[in-house]
Amino acid sequence: MYFGWSRRSRALAEGLIEHEESIGPHGIPWADALDPDNDGYFEVEEHIDYAQAAIDRWQKENQGKAEPGTRLVVVDTRRMTNP
């Protein structure tokens, strides 16, 4: 796996793996997320992912019309109008 990697690169990669394994799917360390003392201290905030919303709208409007293999890519049109 690390063939040709420097000692430093291997250590950084292993550190990143360890860090990623310590974080749950909500971005909170497992130690905090599973600690019973934290019960009641976490709250949910609603945030809209506008890129995902664009995909959801497209899929709803084009249901069954997409060619097989169609890959949806979100494009920020502001870049097209404000160079």
Summary of the structure (lengths in Angstrom):
residues: 83
radius of gyration: 20.9
end to end distance: 42.3
largest distance: 51.9
contacts: 109
relative contact order: 0.06
helix: 46%
strand: 2%
